[in-house]
Amino acid sequence: MSDVLVIIPAYNEGERLAAVLQSIRDLGRDWDLLVVDDGSSDRTAQIAADTGAFVVSHTYNLGYGAALQTGYKFAASHGYRFVVQMDADGQHLPEETIKLLDPVQADEADVVIGSRFLDGGGGYPVPLLRKVGIGLFGGLAGLLSGATISDATSGFYAVNRKVIVLFASDVFPADYPDADVRLMLHKLKLRVRELPTTMKPGPPDKSMHGGLRSLWYVVKMMISLLIVWITRFTPPVDKEGSA
């Protein structure tokens, strides 16, 4: 087994997944791939298995955050030292994973997050209401943490063992892991860095921030940020150790 696991949550991504997995393989890195099939009704799980990736399937669709945490539980229990999390829809470019992972492996950061909005962000298009929401929650999390957060809703991360164990624990906000995760990382005084990355727009019907879901997201995120802000966190104990 590698000491690096790439976690890819996927829900009905059969049309895109094979190309994403192959493009990661084409990097030539000795990384393990894990697809968390979040109750898909298409061939997502079979396509992932056919490429040689590890596959964990949820019986029902539990949501993006729950799928992510399943991946981190897998990484924690199997002793991985590093994780890259990325989307299954092709939004995150595989070649950018190396840029995110290198500082973590060099022990220069505990978490490196790809930002769409640093250095111009490559012209990433964001609808006005969503842009306001990203700015609002990023600004609020930044105010509460004292950090500068350019992209509060990025799901493109590279993390070390310490963060793997944290995200696998019960403190991980599995409903909508966005700005609340950023606040939690800073409260725990972890070394967090953002790096500019180019991302492609994802399918509009796949976003957990789209449509009527956006209203529920606002309510839940406000509550989650409040809970994280008032909670005194104790870093979880790593029971498995490193690979």
Buried (B, 14 or more C-beta within 10 A) or exposed (E): EBBBBBBBBBBBBBBBBBEBBEEBBEEEBEBBBBBBBBBBEBBBBEBBBEBEBBBBBBEEBBBBBBBBBBBBBBBBEBBBBBBBBBBBBBBBBBEBBEBBBBBBBEEEBBBBBBBBBBEEBBEBEBEEEBEEBBBBBBBBBBEBBEBEBBBBBBBBBBBBBBBBBBBBBEBBBBBBBBBBBBBBBBBBEBBBBBBBBBBEEBEEEBBBBBEEEBEBBBEBBBEBBEEBBEEEEEEBEBEBEEB
